[in-house]
C-alpha cells in the first residue's frame, strides 16, 4: 500500500501558554520525570530499547534550541541521553547540499544509522533525541515531489517507503514537528546575519512549500505503526508573549508523559477465564478475544494494580517460532537467570505483556500482533516475520503466577537467523543458546521445558506431559 494512502489521523497541536513556567510547574515536572525514570531503570522494567524522540521541521523554527534545553534538563535529572549532532550540520562532501535529493537521503541514512546503533547499545540509553530523523525524510520527499517536481512519484514512494519501514519506524516513539511562518523564520535568519539576500531554502516561497509538505507527510502517516506527531508552531515566539523556555517546558512535559506511560506498564487485562490449560477450540478462542476486546473498549490496568487484583488476568502474547525448514525455536535459560525458578530451563516461546502502547483503536484486533512484533524486536535480532497465526490460549491454574496470566499463543513463521538481543543475554539467556528443533527433538527436551512450553508442545505435537509437570515451577 502506498504510504500516502494510509489512514489519515489528526496531528496533535501542542498549546504554548503565555509567559514562562512557574517554579512550581518546573519542580512538579522534575519530580514526575525522576519518578518515571526510576521505574524505567528498575530491575522489574521490561523496557529494553531506548525511547526515541525526533525533532523535525522547517529551518529557523527553533527545534535545535529546544533540543539543547531538553538534553541539558534530562541529563541533569539523571537520564542517559544520546543526542547525536544533526546530520545536516555535519561536514558533507562538496556540492552535496546543492543536490537536495541526495542530501536528504544522506541525512536520513545518518538518522537511521544512529537509531540502529543506539538500539543495540548495552546497556541502552533511556532517551535518544534526533535532530531530524525518519519522518523528516518523508517531509522532504513530499516537498521535492509536489512543490519542486524534482523527483517522480515512484521515486518519492520508494525512498519514503524505505525510511518508513515498520522495522525502523516503530523504534521512534514521538515526532515533534516544529514550524514557523516564513516571516518569523526569515526574521530569525536576519537577526544573526549581515546580509538579507534570500537563500535557496531561506526564502518566502520555499519555506511555505516546505511547511506544507511537512503537514502533508504528518497527515499521511499510519496512526497504527508510526510515532505520534506533535505540531509545535513557534511563530512569533521570542517576543514578550512567550519565549522558548515555555516551549521547552511543554515539550518536556510531553516527553515525560511518554516515559510515564511506558514505565507504568498499562497492561491489557480481562476477567478470569473459565477454561483450563491449553485451549485450542476455535469458538472458545474467538469468544475469549471478544471478551478481552470488549467491543473496542478493552481494560488496561497499571502493573502494580493488576498484580494485586484477583478479579482480572493479565494478557500476555507469546510466539512459537517456526522456520522455513519446519523446525521450532528453542532457547535454554542461563544458570544465573533472573528468574530463579526457570534457571537452566528451555523455552519454545517468546513474548510478554500486552500493553496499552500496543493498542490501536482503529484496528482493535491488531493489539496482539503489535505486541508480538514489539516483543520479538526487543528480544531477538535477525528475523523476518512471514505470518502470524493464533492457535489458542493457556490458562494455567496450577500455580499463582499462572492464574494471574492468560497467555495468547501464536504460531509465527519466520525467516532469517535469529540471535538473542544483547540486552536480553545479560538477564535470561546465554550466547549460542538458540536451537531449531524438530517435533521429535522437542520430545527429548520435554523434561526441561518451562510449564507453558510443555503445554504448547503437548497440545500441538501430541506429546505426553512429564509426570512432575504438576509441580509448581513459577
N, C-alpha and C positions, 0 to 999 in steps of 0.2 A: 504493500500500500504506500502510495506516495506520501511523503511527510506532510505536505501542505494540505492534505485531505483528512488528516487526523482530527479527532473530535475537538471542537473548539471549547475552551474553558476560560473563565474570567480571570484576568490578571488582578492580583490584589494590590491596590494602591495604598502605600503607607502614608498616613496623615502626619504631617510635621507640625506640631503645635508652635505657637509663638514663644519667643523667649528662650531661655536656657533651662536645662533640667535642674530641679532644686537639689539641695544636698540630701534631702530625704529620698528623693527618687533615685539618686545615684547610689546611696547606701543600700536601698532595697534591691536595686539591680545587682550590686556586688554580692549581697548575701544570697540571692537566688542563684546566681551563676556559680558561686563557690559550692552551694549545696548540691546542685545538679552535677557539677564536675566531680564531686566526691563520689556520687553514685556511679558515674561513668568510669571512674578509676578503681572502684571497689572490686574485690575478688569475685563477687557474685555477678558482676556485669557480664552480659553476653555480647557486648559490642566489641567486635574485633577489628573493625576497619575505621579509619578516621571519618569524621563528618566533614564534608567538603562544601564550601560556600564559594560561589562565583560572583564576582562583581563585573558587570558588563555595562556597556552603554556608550553614548556619544562623547566625543572629546570635550574637555573642559566642563564636564558635568559634575565633577567632584569625587568620583569614585576612588581615585588614588589617595586623596586627602583623607577620606573616611577610612580606607584600609589602614593607613598609618595610625590613626587614632585607635582603631579597634585592636590591631595587633599589639600595640602598647598596653591597652587595657587588659586583654585576655591573658597576656603573659604575666602581667603584674598580679592577676588573680589566680595564677598557678597553673594555667593550661599549657600543654605542649603544643605550640602552634608552628606550622610551616607556612611561610608566606613567600613563595618564590617570586623573584622580580618579574614584572610584566614582560611578556615576550616582545611586545612592540618597543620596549625601552632598551632591549639588548642590542649589542653591536650586530648588525646584519651585513651580508655581502653587498658591495656597491650596486646600486640600481634596483635592489630587491624591493625597496619601499615604493618605487615608481610602478611596479607591477602589482597592483592591488590583489589580484587573484593569488599569485604566488606568495605574496607577503602574508596574507591572511590564512592561507593553507599552512604556511610555515608556523605562524603564531598558534594555530590550532594544534599542530603536531607538538609544539613545545608544551602547550597546556596538557595534552593527553599524556605526554611523557612524564610530566610532574604527577599527574593523577596516578599513573601506573606505579611509579617509584614509591610514592607516599603510601599507596595501598599495600605495598609489600614490605614496608619497614617493620621491624620487630625490636622493641615494642612500637606500635603505631602512634602517630600523633593523635591528639584528641581532635584538633581542628586543622584543616588545610584551607587557606584563603587564597583564591586565584584572582589575579587582576587580568581579566579576560580568560574565558575558558571555552567549553564546548558550545554553549549557547551562543557565544559571541560570533562563532563561525557562521551559524545559521543566519544571524542578522546581516553579516557582511555578504554572504552569498545571495540573500534576497535583494540586497542593495545592488550588487553587481548585475543581477539578472533583471530585476524590474526597473530600477531607476537608471542604471548606466548602460544596460544592454551589452555588457562586455562578455557575458557567458550565456550559453544556451540553457534552456530549461533542463535538458538532460544532464548538463554539467553541474547545475545547481543541485539537482536531486542526488546525483552520485556523490558529490563532496559532502553535502549536508547529511545524506544518509549514512556515510561512513562515520562522521563525528557524532551522529546521534544514535549510533548502535546502542541497543539496550545494555550490552556488555560494558560500555563506557559510561553512558548517560546515567544509568541507575546509581552510579557512585556519587554523583552530585546530589546534594540534599536541597539546596536553596540557590536561586539566582536572584541577585539584586540588580534590576535594570535601572541604571541612572540615566536620566535625560535632563536637558535644559533647553529652553528655546534658543534659537540662533542668536538673538540679540544678547542674551546673557552669556552664551558661550564665547561670542566674539569679544564682548566687553572684558571677560576674564583673560582672553588671549592678549588683548591690547594692554591690559594692566601691567603685564610683566615683559612687554616687548618695546622696541624702539622704532617699530615700523607698523603701519596699519594696512599694508598691502595684503590682499587675500592670498591664502594658500590653496593647495589642491583639495584639501579637505575642509580647512577652516575658511569657509565662505558660506554665505546665506543659503544658497540652493542645495549644496551638497549636505550641509548639516541637517536641513529639513528632510531631505530624501533619506538620509541615514537613520534619522529618528523614526520616520515612518516604517522603514524596513525592520528595525528592531521590534516595533509594535506588532507588525505582521508576523514576524517569527515567533514572538511570545504567544500570540493568539492561536498560532498553528501548532503549538506543542501538544503532545499527547498527555492529557492530565493523568492517565493511569500509570505511566512509566517515567515521565520526565519530572525534573525537580519543579517545585512550586516557584513561580516567578512573582517577585515583589517589585512594583514600579515605584521609583523614588524620583519625583520631579524636583529638581533643585533650582528652578528658575527663580531669580531674584534673591536667592539665599545668599547671605553675606551682608545684606542691608540690616537696618535696625529691627526689622520684623522678626527675624530668626537667623541663627547662624549655624555653622557646620557642627558645632558641639551638640545641638539639638538633633540634627540629622543622625549623627553618630550614635546618640543615645537611643533613638527609635530603632535603628538598625541593630544595635547591640541587644535590645530587648527582643527582637525577632530571632536572633541567633540563640539567645538564652532560652527562649521558648522551645526551639528545636532541641537543644540539649536536654531540657526538662522532659520533653515528650519521649525522647529516645531512652534516656536513663531511667525514667519511671517505669518503662515497660508496661504499657497498657495492653493487657492480654485479652485475647478473644476467649470468652467463657460461655458455657451453656449449662442447662440443668443436667444433673447426673443421668447418664444413660441407664437403661433398664436391662440391656443385653450384657453378656459377659464374654470375656476372652476375645478371640479374633472373629469378627462378624463380616462375612463377605456377601451376604444376601443383598441383591441389587435393591430391592424395595426398602430394606432396612437402612442401607447406605443413603438412598435418596431421601428417606424420611428424616434421617439424622442430619443431613446437610440442611434441609428445610428448617428444622428446629434450630440449628445453630444460627442460620442467617436471619431468621425471624422476619421474613418479608422485607429484607433490606434494612433492618434495624437491629443488627447484632449487638450483643452486650460486651462491653470492654471494661475490665477492672484493673487497677494497679496491681502489680505483682504481690506486694505485701498483703493487700486486702484479699486477693484471691487465694493466697497460700493459707490464710486463716479460715476461710469460709468453707463450710461443709455443704453448702447449698448449690455450689457450682463446680464444674470441672473445667480445667484449663485445656484449650485445644492446642495440640501440637501436631505439626505436619512433618511426616517423615518420608524419605525416598528409599526405595530398594532399587539400586542402580544395576542396569543390565547393559553389557557392552555388545558390539555387533556380533561377537562370536557366541552369544548366548550364555556368557559367564556372568557371575554376580559379584558385586563389590563386597569385600571383606577386609576389615581392619582390626588389628589387635591393639588394645589399650596398653599404655605403659605400666610398668610395675609400680611407679610412683605417681600414677594419675591422680588428679584432684579428688575424684570420687573413689574413696577407699573401697567401697563395696563392689566396684566394677574394675578394679585393677587386674590386669592381665586377661580380661575377658574380651572376646571378639564381638564385633557387631556387623550386621548386614545393613544397618540403617543410618542415614544421615538426615538431620533436620533439627527442629527446635520449635519454640513457642510461636504461634501465630499471633501477630501484634496489630495494633491499630494502624501502624505505618504501612501495613500490607493492604489496607482496606481502600478500595476504590468504589464509591457509591454508584458510579456509572456502570460498573461491571462487578456486581457483588460476588458472583461465583468464582472470580479470579483470585480471591484472597488466599486460597490455599496454594495455588501455583505461584503467586507472587512471593509468598512466604518461603516456599521451597527454593525458588530461584535465588532469593536473598541468602538463605541459609547455605545453599550449595556454594554460592560465591564467597561466603565468609569462611567456609570450611575447606574448600578444595580449589585448586587451580588446574588448568589444562584440560577441561572437559567442555564438550558442546552438547547441548540438550536437544535431542531429536523429537521426543514426545513424552508427555506426562499422562499416565492413566491411573485414576483412582481404583483401588482394589478392595478397600474395606477399612473398618475401624477396630481398634483394640481398646477394650475396657477391662483392664487387668485389676480385678478386685482382690487379689491375693495379699496385697500389702498397701500401706497408707500412701506411698508415693504413686502407685498405680491407680488408686482410687481418686487421686487428685487430678489425673490427666486422662483425656480422651484423645487417642492417637489416630490421626487420619493417615493411612498408609497408601502410598502411590508407587507404582512401578514406573521408573524413569529410564528410558532408553537413551544412552549417551554414546558419544564418540570421544576420541582423544585418549590421552594417557594421563589420568589424574594424579596429582600429588596433593598431600595434605598441606594446607597453608601453614607457613612458619608460625603464625600466631597461635594455631591450634596444636602444633607439635609440642610446644613447651608445657602444655597443661593436660593433654589427653593421650596423644599418640607419638610413637617413635618414628624415626626415619626408616623408610623401606617397609612400613607396616602394612601397606596395601597389597592385597592379592585379589585375583579374579578366579572364583571357584565355580565348578560345575555343581549340579544337584548332588551327585554322589560325594564330592569333596565337602560340601556343606554338611552332609550327613555325618561325616567323620569329625566335624567340629561342633556338633550339637551340644556336647557337654560343656564347652567353654563359652557358648554364645550367651549374651545378655538375655533376660527374660522375654523382651518384646521380639528380638530376633528369633528366638526359639519358637514363639507363637507364629510368626510370619512363615518361617521355614516349615513348620508343621502343617499350617493351613495350605500353603501354596504347593509344597513338594511332597505332601503326604508322608512326612517323616514323623516318627514317634518322639514324643517329648521325653527328655531324660527323667528317670524315676525321682530325682531330687528336685525337679523343677518347681514343685510346690513350695519349696523353702524360700521365704522372703530374701531377695537378693538386694533390694534397694534400701 
